Amino acid sequence: MNTLKFTQKIFWVTVVACSTVACTEVLPRQRGNLALPQMALNPDPLEFGLRQHTAFSKEAAFGGYGGGGGGCGCN
C-alpha cells in the first residue's frame, strides 16, 4: 500500500514539474518570431487542404472537413 502511494506521489510530482517547465513570459519583441510562417502548424495551407481532400476522398466518408461526394476523388 505504501508503494502505491509513493508511486502516485512521484507521478504527480513529475506531471507538475513537466507542465511548468514550458511556462515562460514572452516579451513583446519576441512575439514577432512566434508569428513567422515557419511557426505555423500548417505552414502551407494549400498543401494541407489538398492532403485533407485526398484523405477525405480515399476514406469515402461524408463530412469532417466540409467536403462532400464519393470516394472517387472527383468532388
PDB file of N, CA, C and O in Angstrom, chain B, residues numbered from 101:
ATOM      1  N   MET B 101       0.818  -1.188   0.000  1.00  0.00           N
ATOM      2  CA  MET B 101       0.000   0.000   0.000  1.00  0.00           C
ATOM      3  C   MET B 101       0.868   1.260   0.000  1.00  0.00           C
ATOM      4  O   MET B 101       0.550   2.232  -0.685  1.00  0.00           O
ATOM      5  N   ASN B 102       1.952   1.245   0.760  1.00  0.00           N
ATOM      6  CA  ASN B 102       2.853   2.384   0.796  1.00  0.00           C
ATOM      7  C   ASN B 102       3.529   2.608  -0.551  1.00  0.00           C
ATOM      8  O   ASN B 102       3.758   3.749  -0.955  1.00  0.00           O
ATOM      9  N   THR B 103       3.842   1.534  -1.236  1.00  0.00           N
ATOM     10  CA  THR B 103       4.496   1.642  -2.539  1.00  0.00           C
ATOM     11  C   THR B 103       3.579   2.330  -3.535  1.00  0.00           C
ATOM     12  O   THR B 103       4.042   3.140  -4.338  1.00  0.00           O
ATOM     13  N   LEU B 104       2.287   2.026  -3.498  1.00  0.00           N
ATOM     14  CA  LEU B 104       1.329   2.637  -4.411  1.00  0.00           C
ATOM     15  C   LEU B 104       1.224   4.138  -4.150  1.00  0.00           C
ATOM     16  O   LEU B 104       1.206   4.920  -5.101  1.00  0.00           O
ATOM     17  N   LYS B 105       1.156   4.553  -2.906  1.00  0.00           N
ATOM     18  CA  LYS B 105       1.067   5.969  -2.582  1.00  0.00           C
ATOM     19  C   LYS B 105       2.344   6.701  -2.990  1.00  0.00           C
ATOM     20  O   LYS B 105       2.288   7.816  -3.509  1.00  0.00           O
ATOM     21  N   PHE B 106       3.481   6.074  -2.755  1.00  0.00           N
ATOM     22  CA  PHE B 106       4.748   6.676  -3.149  1.00  0.00           C
ATOM     23  C   PHE B 106       4.823   6.829  -4.665  1.00  0.00           C
ATOM     24  O   PHE B 106       5.284   7.855  -5.165  1.00  0.00           O
ATOM     25  N   THR B 107       4.377   5.822  -5.389  1.00  0.00           N
ATOM     26  CA  THR B 107       4.380   5.860  -6.849  1.00  0.00           C
ATOM     27  C   THR B 107       3.443   6.955  -7.354  1.00  0.00           C
ATOM     28  O   THR B 107       3.773   7.660  -8.307  1.00  0.00           O
ATOM     29  N   GLN B 108       2.291   7.101  -6.729  1.00  0.00           N
ATOM     30  CA  GLN B 108       1.363   8.152  -7.122  1.00  0.00           C
ATOM     31  C   GLN B 108       1.960   9.536  -6.860  1.00  0.00           C
ATOM     32  O   GLN B 108       1.813  10.443  -7.680  1.00  0.00           O
ATOM     33  N   LYS B 109       2.627   9.696  -5.731  1.00  0.00           N
ATOM     34  CA  LYS B 109       3.247  10.984  -5.430  1.00  0.00           C
ATOM     35  C   LYS B 109       4.319  11.319  -6.460  1.00  0.00           C
ATOM     36  O   LYS B 109       4.394  12.448  -6.946  1.00  0.00           O
ATOM     37  N   ILE B 110       5.139  10.342  -6.786  1.00  0.00           N
ATOM     38  CA  ILE B 110       6.186  10.551  -7.790  1.00  0.00           C
ATOM     39  C   ILE B 110       5.562  10.909  -9.130  1.00  0.00           C
ATOM     40  O   ILE B 110       6.049  11.800  -9.826  1.00  0.00           O
ATOM     41  N   PHE B 111       4.499  10.225  -9.489  1.00  0.00           N
ATOM     42  CA  PHE B 111       3.810  10.501 -10.756  1.00  0.00           C
ATOM     43  C   PHE B 111       3.309  11.940 -10.796  1.00  0.00           C
ATOM     44  O   PHE B 111       3.542  12.644 -11.778  1.00  0.00           O
ATOM     45  N   TRP B 112       2.631  12.382  -9.753  1.00  0.00           N
ATOM     46  CA  TRP B 112       2.066  13.730  -9.743  1.00  0.00           C
ATOM     47  C   TRP B 112       3.149  14.806  -9.667  1.00  0.00           C
ATOM     48  O   TRP B 112       3.004  15.872 -10.267  1.00  0.00           O
ATOM     49  N   VAL B 113       4.206  14.544  -8.954  1.00  0.00           N
ATOM     50  CA  VAL B 113       5.316  15.499  -8.926  1.00  0.00           C
ATOM     51  C   VAL B 113       5.929  15.624 -10.318  1.00  0.00           C
ATOM     52  O   VAL B 113       6.276  16.725 -10.747  1.00  0.00           O
ATOM     53  N   THR B 114       6.062  14.514 -11.017  1.00  0.00           N
ATOM     54  CA  THR B 114       6.601  14.528 -12.370  1.00  0.00           C
ATOM     55  C   THR B 114       5.668  15.281 -13.322  1.00  0.00           C
ATOM     56  O   THR B 114       6.132  16.067 -14.149  1.00  0.00           O
ATOM     57  N   VAL B 115       4.367  15.049 -13.212  1.00  0.00           N
ATOM     58  CA  VAL B 115       3.400  15.738 -14.070  1.00  0.00           C
ATOM     59  C   VAL B 115       3.453  17.242 -13.839  1.00  0.00           C
ATOM     60  O   VAL B 115       3.478  18.013 -14.798  1.00  0.00           O
ATOM     61  N   VAL B 116       3.472  17.662 -12.597  1.00  0.00           N
ATOM     62  CA  VAL B 116       3.521  19.091 -12.283  1.00  0.00           C
ATOM     63  C   VAL B 116       4.835  19.696 -12.766  1.00  0.00           C
ATOM     64  O   VAL B 116       4.843  20.790 -13.330  1.00  0.00           O
ATOM     65  N   ALA B 117       5.937  18.996 -12.550  1.00  0.00           N
ATOM     66  CA  ALA B 117       7.240  19.506 -12.980  1.00  0.00           C
ATOM     67  C   ALA B 117       7.304  19.658 -14.499  1.00  0.00           C
ATOM     68  O   ALA B 117       7.819  20.656 -15.002  1.00  0.00           O
ATOM     69  N   CYS B 118       6.790  18.682 -15.220  1.00  0.00           N
ATOM     70  CA  CYS B 118       6.827  18.743 -16.684  1.00  0.00           C
ATOM     71  C   CYS B 118       5.886  19.816 -17.229  1.00  0.00           C
ATOM     72  O   CYS B 118       6.173  20.418 -18.263  1.00  0.00           O
ATOM     73  N   SER B 119       4.789  20.057 -16.560  1.00  0.00           N
ATOM     74  CA  SER B 119       3.841  21.043 -17.069  1.00  0.00           C
ATOM     75  C   SER B 119       4.286  22.469 -16.789  1.00  0.00           C
ATOM     76  O   SER B 119       3.840  23.391 -17.473  1.00  0.00           O
ATOM     77  N   THR B 120       5.139  22.676 -15.816  1.00  0.00           N
ATOM     78  CA  THR B 120       5.582  24.032 -15.515  1.00  0.00           C
ATOM     79  C   THR B 120       6.898  24.387 -16.189  1.00  0.00           C
ATOM     80  O   THR B 120       7.311  25.546 -16.151  1.00  0.00           O
ATOM     81  N   VAL B 121       7.554  23.436 -16.794  1.00  0.00           N
ATOM     82  CA  VAL B 121       8.849  23.702 -17.425  1.00  0.00           C
ATOM     83  C   VAL B 121       8.695  24.647 -18.604  1.00  0.00           C
ATOM     84  O   VAL B 121       9.538  25.521 -18.802  1.00  0.00           O
ATOM     85  N   ALA B 122       7.639  24.493 -19.391  1.00  0.00           N
ATOM     86  CA  ALA B 122       7.475  25.283 -20.607  1.00  0.00           C
ATOM     87  C   ALA B 122       6.814  26.634 -20.357  1.00  0.00           C
ATOM     88  O   ALA B 122       6.649  27.410 -21.298  1.00  0.00           O
ATOM     89  N   CYS B 123       6.441  26.931 -19.156  1.00  0.00           N
ATOM     90  CA  CYS B 123       5.799  28.211 -18.858  1.00  0.00           C
ATOM     91  C   CYS B 123       6.856  29.307 -18.790  1.00  0.00           C
ATOM     92  O   CYS B 123       7.781  29.257 -17.979  1.00  0.00           O
ATOM     93  N   THR B 124       6.696  30.282 -19.652  1.00  0.00           N
ATOM     94  CA  THR B 124       7.622  31.408 -19.663  1.00  0.00           C
ATOM     95  C   THR B 124       6.898  32.641 -20.163  1.00  0.00           C
ATOM     96  O   THR B 124       5.868  32.540 -20.828  1.00  0.00           O
ATOM     97  N   GLU B 125       7.426  33.776 -19.849  1.00  0.00           N
ATOM     98  CA  GLU B 125       6.845  35.030 -20.309  1.00  0.00           C
ATOM     99  C   GLU B 125       7.458  35.387 -21.653  1.00  0.00           C
ATOM    100  O   GLU B 125       8.678  35.377 -21.813  1.00  0.00           O
ATOM    101  N   VAL B 126       6.603  35.701 -22.615  1.00  0.00           N
ATOM    102  CA  VAL B 126       7.074  36.091 -23.944  1.00  0.00           C
ATOM    103  C   VAL B 126       7.069  37.609 -24.001  1.00  0.00           C
ATOM    104  O   VAL B 126       6.035  38.251 -23.816  1.00  0.00           O
ATOM    105  N   LEU B 127       8.222  38.162 -24.257  1.00  0.00           N
ATOM    106  CA  LEU B 127       8.354  39.605 -24.342  1.00  0.00           C
ATOM    107  C   LEU B 127       7.768  40.114 -25.659  1.00  0.00           C
ATOM    108  O   LEU B 127       7.741  39.379 -26.646  1.00  0.00           O
ATOM    109  N   PRO B 128       7.298  41.367 -25.685  1.00  0.00           N
ATOM    110  CA  PRO B 128       6.706  41.903 -26.920  1.00  0.00           C
ATOM    111  C   PRO B 128       7.648  41.831 -28.125  1.00  0.00           C
ATOM    112  O   PRO B 128       7.192  41.601 -29.245  1.00  0.00           O
ATOM    113  N   ARG B 129       8.928  42.021 -27.917  1.00  0.00           N
ATOM    114  CA  ARG B 129       9.860  41.966 -29.046  1.00  0.00           C
ATOM    115  C   ARG B 129      10.077  40.547 -29.561  1.00  0.00           C
ATOM    116  O   ARG B 129      10.577  40.366 -30.672  1.00  0.00           O
ATOM    117  N   GLN B 130       9.707  39.532 -28.765  1.00  0.00           N
ATOM    118  CA  GLN B 130       9.858  38.137 -29.185  1.00  0.00           C
ATOM    119  C   GLN B 130       8.615  37.604 -29.878  1.00  0.00           C
ATOM    120  O   GLN B 130       8.672  36.551 -30.514  1.00  0.00           O
ATOM    121  N   ARG B 131       7.513  38.294 -29.772  1.00  0.00           N
ATOM    122  CA  ARG B 131       6.262  37.811 -30.362  1.00  0.00           C
ATOM    123  C   ARG B 131       6.302  37.788 -31.875  1.00  0.00           C
ATOM    124  O   ARG B 131       5.599  36.999 -32.507  1.00  0.00           O
ATOM    125  N   GLY B 132       7.113  38.639 -32.457  1.00  0.00           N
ATOM    126  CA  GLY B 132       7.264  38.632 -33.912  1.00  0.00           C
ATOM    127  C   GLY B 132       7.854  37.329 -34.414  1.00  0.00           C
ATOM    128  O   GLY B 132       7.499  36.865 -35.498  1.00  0.00           O
ATOM    129  N   ASN B 133       8.753  36.732 -33.640  1.00  0.00           N
ATOM    130  CA  ASN B 133       9.347  35.443 -34.029  1.00  0.00           C
ATOM    131  C   ASN B 133       8.313  34.331 -34.004  1.00  0.00           C
ATOM    132  O   ASN B 133       8.372  33.410 -34.818  1.00  0.00           O
ATOM    133  N   LEU B 134       7.367  34.408 -33.079  1.00  0.00           N
ATOM    134  CA  LEU B 134       6.346  33.375 -32.988  1.00  0.00           C
ATOM    135  C   LEU B 134       5.301  33.506 -34.093  1.00  0.00           C
ATOM    136  O   LEU B 134       4.579  32.550 -34.378  1.00  0.00           O
ATOM    137  N   ALA B 135       5.215  34.668 -34.710  1.00  0.00           N
ATOM    138  CA  ALA B 135       4.234  34.900 -35.763  1.00  0.00           C
ATOM    139  C   ALA B 135       4.770  34.557 -37.153  1.00  0.00           C
ATOM    140  O   ALA B 135       4.059  34.732 -38.142  1.00  0.00           O
ATOM    141  N   LEU B 136       5.990  34.079 -37.246  1.00  0.00           N
ATOM    142  CA  LEU B 136       6.561  33.734 -38.548  1.00  0.00           C
ATOM    143  C   LEU B 136       5.825  32.550 -39.166  1.00  0.00           C
ATOM    144  O   LEU B 136       5.309  31.705 -38.433  1.00  0.00           O
ATOM    145  N   PRO B 137       5.764  32.465 -40.495  1.00  0.00           N
ATOM    146  CA  PRO B 137       5.083  31.356 -41.158  1.00  0.00           C
ATOM    147  C   PRO B 137       5.677  29.988 -40.795  1.00  0.00           C
ATOM    148  O   PRO B 137       4.965  28.984 -40.804  1.00  0.00           O
ATOM    149  N   GLN B 138       6.968  29.944 -40.479  1.00  0.00           N
ATOM    150  CA  GLN B 138       7.607  28.676 -40.127  1.00  0.00           C
ATOM    151  C   GLN B 138       7.060  28.112 -38.810  1.00  0.00           C
ATOM    152  O   GLN B 138       7.157  26.911 -38.559  1.00  0.00           O
ATOM    153  N   MET B 139       6.494  28.973 -37.984  1.00  0.00           N
ATOM    154  CA  MET B 139       5.998  28.544 -36.678  1.00  0.00           C
ATOM    155  C   MET B 139       4.557  28.042 -36.737  1.00  0.00           C
ATOM    156  O   MET B 139       4.035  27.558 -35.733  1.00  0.00           O
ATOM    157  N   ALA B 140       3.915  28.146 -37.878  1.00  0.00           N
ATOM    158  CA  ALA B 140       2.525  27.729 -38.023  1.00  0.00           C
ATOM    159  C   ALA B 140       2.429  26.207 -37.993  1.00  0.00           C
ATOM    160  O   ALA B 140       3.356  25.507 -38.401  1.00  0.00           O
ATOM    161  N   LEU B 141       1.301  25.707 -37.508  1.00  0.00           N
ATOM    162  CA  LEU B 141       1.090  24.257 -37.512  1.00  0.00           C
ATOM    163  C   LEU B 141       0.985  23.741 -38.938  1.00  0.00           C
ATOM    164  O   LEU B 141       1.442  22.638 -39.239  1.00  0.00           O
ATOM    165  N   ASN B 142       0.391  24.529 -39.808  1.00  0.00           N
ATOM    166  CA  ASN B 142       0.278  24.183 -41.222  1.00  0.00           C
ATOM    167  C   ASN B 142       0.935  25.296 -42.028  1.00  0.00           C
ATOM    168  O   ASN B 142       0.260  26.251 -42.413  1.00  0.00           O
ATOM    169  N   PRO B 143       2.243  25.196 -42.293  1.00  0.00           N
ATOM    170  CA  PRO B 143       2.930  26.288 -42.973  1.00  0.00           C
ATOM    171  C   PRO B 143       2.420  26.535 -44.391  1.00  0.00           C
ATOM    172  O   PRO B 143       2.502  27.662 -44.880  1.00  0.00           O
ATOM    173  N   ASP B 144       1.902  25.522 -45.052  1.00  0.00           N
ATOM    174  CA  ASP B 144       1.373  25.691 -46.404  1.00  0.00           C
ATOM    175  C   ASP B 144      -0.099  25.297 -46.410  1.00  0.00           C
ATOM    176  O   ASP B 144      -0.411  24.112 -46.522  1.00  0.00           O
ATOM    177  N   PRO B 145      -1.017  26.266 -46.292  1.00  0.00           N
ATOM    178  CA  PRO B 145      -2.433  25.929 -46.197  1.00  0.00           C
ATOM    179  C   PRO B 145      -2.981  25.256 -47.453  1.00  0.00           C
ATOM    180  O   PRO B 145      -3.898  24.441 -47.358  1.00  0.00           O
ATOM    181  N   LEU B 146      -2.439  25.578 -48.625  1.00  0.00           N
ATOM    182  CA  LEU B 146      -2.930  24.941 -49.844  1.00  0.00           C
ATOM    183  C   LEU B 146      -2.581  23.457 -49.870  1.00  0.00           C
ATOM    184  O   LEU B 146      -3.412  22.623 -50.227  1.00  0.00           O
ATOM    185  N   GLU B 147      -1.353  23.135 -49.491  1.00  0.00           N
ATOM    186  CA  GLU B 147      -0.952  21.731 -49.459  1.00  0.00           C
ATOM    187  C   GLU B 147      -1.751  20.972 -48.397  1.00  0.00           C
ATOM    188  O   GLU B 147      -2.148  19.827 -48.611  1.00  0.00           O
ATOM    189  N   PHE B 148      -1.982  21.612 -47.263  1.00  0.00           N
ATOM    190  CA  PHE B 148      -2.773  20.984 -46.207  1.00  0.00           C
ATOM    191  C   PHE B 148      -4.184  20.675 -46.703  1.00  0.00           C
ATOM    192  O   PHE B 148      -4.713  19.591 -46.457  1.00  0.00           O
ATOM    193  N   GLY B 149      -4.787  21.637 -47.405  1.00  0.00           N
ATOM    194  CA  GLY B 149      -6.124  21.417 -47.950  1.00  0.00           C
ATOM    195  C   GLY B 149      -6.152  20.291 -48.967  1.00  0.00           C
ATOM    196  O   GLY B 149      -7.089  19.493 -48.990  1.00  0.00           O
ATOM    197  N   LEU B 150      -5.122  20.223 -49.811  1.00  0.00           N
ATOM    198  CA  LEU B 150      -5.042  19.151 -50.802  1.00  0.00           C
ATOM    199  C   LEU B 150      -4.903  17.792 -50.127  1.00  0.00           C
ATOM    200  O   LEU B 150      -5.548  16.826 -50.534  1.00  0.00           O
ATOM    201  N   ARG B 151      -4.065  17.716 -49.101  1.00  0.00           N
ATOM    202  CA  ARG B 151      -3.892  16.444 -48.379  1.00  0.00           C
ATOM    203  C   ARG B 151      -5.184  16.035 -47.665  1.00  0.00           C
ATOM    204  O   ARG B 151      -5.531  14.854 -47.634  1.00  0.00           O
ATOM    205  N   GLN B 152      -5.888  17.005 -47.097  1.00  0.00           N
ATOM    206  CA  GLN B 152      -7.153  16.696 -46.439  1.00  0.00           C
ATOM    207  C   GLN B 152      -8.179  16.212 -47.462  1.00  0.00           C
ATOM    208  O   GLN B 152      -8.936  15.280 -47.191  1.00  0.00           O
ATOM    209  N   HIS B 153      -8.204  16.839 -48.632  1.00  0.00           N
ATOM    210  CA  HIS B 153      -9.134  16.418 -49.681  1.00  0.00           C
ATOM    211  C   HIS B 153      -8.816  15.001 -50.152  1.00  0.00           C
ATOM    212  O   HIS B 153      -9.721  14.194 -50.365  1.00  0.00           O
ATOM    213  N   THR B 154      -7.532  14.703 -50.313  1.00  0.00           N
ATOM    214  CA  THR B 154      -7.123  13.365 -50.732  1.00  0.00           C
ATOM    215  C   THR B 154      -7.506  12.324 -49.682  1.00  0.00           C
ATOM    216  O   THR B 154      -8.043  11.267 -50.016  1.00  0.00           O
ATOM    217  N   ALA B 155      -7.231  12.620 -48.427  1.00  0.00           N
ATOM    218  CA  ALA B 155      -7.588  11.682 -47.364  1.00  0.00           C
ATOM    219  C   ALA B 155      -9.097  11.498 -47.294  1.00  0.00           C
ATOM    220  O   ALA B 155      -9.580  10.384 -47.091  1.00  0.00           O
ATOM    221  N   PHE B 156      -9.842  12.586 -47.460  1.00  0.00           N
ATOM    222  CA  PHE B 156     -11.294  12.516 -47.435  1.00  0.00           C
ATOM    223  C   PHE B 156     -11.811  11.662 -48.585  1.00  0.00           C
ATOM    224  O   PHE B 156     -12.717  10.848 -48.403  1.00  0.00           O
ATOM    225  N   SER B 157     -11.229  11.852 -49.778  1.00  0.00           N
ATOM    226  CA  SER B 157     -11.681  11.093 -50.950  1.00  0.00           C
ATOM    227  C   SER B 157     -11.357   9.616 -50.814  1.00  0.00           C
ATOM    228  O   SER B 157     -12.159   8.773 -51.216  1.00  0.00           O
ATOM    229  N   LYS B 158     -10.207   9.286 -50.260  1.00  0.00           N
ATOM    230  CA  LYS B 158      -9.843   7.882 -50.086  1.00  0.00           C
ATOM    231  C   LYS B 158     -10.702   7.208 -49.036  1.00  0.00           C
ATOM    232  O   LYS B 158     -10.994   6.016 -49.127  1.00  0.00           O
ATOM    233  N   GLU B 159     -11.105   7.980 -48.037  1.00  0.00           N
ATOM    234  CA  GLU B 159     -11.896   7.412 -46.958  1.00  0.00           C
ATOM    235  C   GLU B 159     -13.332   7.151 -47.382  1.00  0.00           C
ATOM    236  O   GLU B 159     -14.002   6.297 -46.801  1.00  0.00           O
ATOM    237  N   ALA B 160     -13.818   7.880 -48.396  1.00  0.00           N
ATOM    238  CA  ALA B 160     -15.174   7.759 -48.909  1.00  0.00           C
ATOM    239  C   ALA B 160     -16.206   8.032 -47.822  1.00  0.00           C
ATOM    240  O   ALA B 160     -17.263   7.402 -47.787  1.00  0.00           O
ATOM    241  N   ALA B 161     -15.904   8.947 -46.961  1.00  0.00           N
ATOM    242  CA  ALA B 161     -16.825   9.324 -45.900  1.00  0.00           C
ATOM    243  C   ALA B 161     -17.402  10.694 -46.213  1.00  0.00           C
ATOM    244  O   ALA B 161     -16.870  11.431 -47.044  1.00  0.00           O
ATOM    245  N   PHE B 162     -18.479  11.021 -45.548  1.00  0.00           N
ATOM    246  CA  PHE B 162     -19.125  12.307 -45.766  1.00  0.00           C
ATOM    247  C   PHE B 162     -18.910  13.183 -44.544  1.00  0.00           C
ATOM    248  O   PHE B 162     -19.041  12.719 -43.411  1.00  0.00           O
ATOM    249  N   GLY B 163     -18.580  14.452 -44.770  1.00  0.00           N
ATOM    250  CA  GLY B 163     -18.433  15.390 -43.664  1.00  0.00           C
ATOM    251  C   GLY B 163     -16.994  15.499 -43.212  1.00  0.00           C
ATOM    252  O   GLY B 163     -16.068  15.112 -43.926  1.00  0.00           O
ATOM    253  N   GLY B 164     -16.824  16.022 -42.040  1.00  0.00           N
ATOM    254  CA  GLY B 164     -15.491  16.147 -41.483  1.00  0.00           C
ATOM    255  C   GLY B 164     -14.849  17.479 -41.791  1.00  0.00           C
ATOM    256  O   GLY B 164     -14.720  18.319 -40.900  1.00  0.00           O
ATOM    257  N   TYR B 165     -14.443  17.696 -43.031  1.00  0.00           N
ATOM    258  CA  TYR B 165     -13.717  18.919 -43.392  1.00  0.00           C
ATOM    259  C   TYR B 165     -14.520  19.787 -44.346  1.00  0.00           C
ATOM    260  O   TYR B 165     -13.948  20.637 -45.028  1.00  0.00           O
ATOM    261  N   GLY B 166     -15.811  19.596 -44.411  1.00  0.00           N
ATOM    262  CA  GLY B 166     -16.654  20.469 -45.218  1.00  0.00           C
ATOM    263  C   GLY B 166     -16.803  20.020 -46.658  1.00  0.00           C
ATOM    264  O   GLY B 166     -17.485  20.694 -47.430  1.00  0.00           O
ATOM    265  N   GLY B 167     -16.207  18.933 -47.045  1.00  0.00           N
ATOM    266  CA  GLY B 167     -16.328  18.441 -48.408  1.00  0.00           C
ATOM    267  C   GLY B 167     -17.369  17.360 -48.506  1.00  0.00           C
ATOM    268  O   GLY B 167     -17.691  16.703 -47.516  1.00  0.00           O
ATOM    269  N   GLY B 168     -17.887  17.175 -49.677  1.00  0.00           N
ATOM    270  CA  GLY B 168     -18.882  16.124 -49.876  1.00  0.00           C
ATOM    271  C   GLY B 168     -18.564  15.343 -51.131  1.00  0.00           C
ATOM    272  O   GLY B 168     -17.704  15.741 -51.917  1.00  0.00           O
ATOM    273  N   GLY B 169     -19.242  14.253 -51.318  1.00  0.00           N
ATOM    274  CA  GLY B 169     -19.058  13.477 -52.533  1.00  0.00           C
ATOM    275  C   GLY B 169     -18.657  12.052 -52.232  1.00  0.00           C
ATOM    276  O   GLY B 169     -18.672  11.607 -51.084  1.00  0.00           O
ATOM    277  N   GLY B 170     -18.300  11.354 -53.278  1.00  0.00           N
ATOM    278  CA  GLY B 170     -17.954   9.946 -53.132  1.00  0.00           C
ATOM    279  C   GLY B 170     -16.476   9.725 -52.956  1.00  0.00           C
ATOM    280  O   GLY B 170     -15.715  10.670 -52.745  1.00  0.00           O
ATOM    281  N   GLY B 171     -16.072   8.487 -53.042  1.00  0.00           N
ATOM    282  CA  GLY B 171     -14.681   8.115 -52.832  1.00  0.00           C
ATOM    283  C   GLY B 171     -13.842   8.150 -54.097  1.00  0.00           C
ATOM    284  O   GLY B 171     -12.687   7.725 -54.086  1.00  0.00           O
ATOM    285  N   CYS B 172     -14.408   8.652 -55.186  1.00  0.00           N
ATOM    286  CA  CYS B 172     -13.659   8.643 -56.442  1.00  0.00           C
ATOM    287  C   CYS B 172     -12.666   9.791 -56.535  1.00  0.00           C
ATOM    288  O   CYS B 172     -11.762   9.742 -57.370  1.00  0.00           O
ATOM    289  N   GLY B 173     -12.800  10.809 -55.717  1.00  0.00           N
ATOM    290  CA  GLY B 173     -11.896  11.938 -55.740  1.00  0.00           C
ATOM    291  C   GLY B 173     -12.280  12.992 -56.754  1.00  0.00           C
ATOM    292  O   GLY B 173     -11.483  13.881 -57.051  1.00  0.00           O
ATOM    293  N   CYS B 174     -13.486  12.912 -57.290  1.00  0.00           N
ATOM    294  CA  CYS B 174     -13.894  13.861 -58.333  1.00  0.00           C
ATOM    295  C   CYS B 174     -14.801  14.966 -57.795  1.00  0.00           C
ATOM    296  O   CYS B 174     -15.450  15.656 -58.581  1.00  0.00           O
ATOM    297  N   ASN B 175     -14.861  15.148 -56.494  1.00  0.00           N
ATOM    298  CA  ASN B 175     -15.740  16.192 -55.978  1.00  0.00           C
ATOM    299  C   ASN B 175     -15.058  17.504 -55.911  1.00  0.00           C
ATOM    300  O   ASN B 175     -15.662  18.493 -55.496  1.00  0.00           O
TER     301      ASN B 175
END
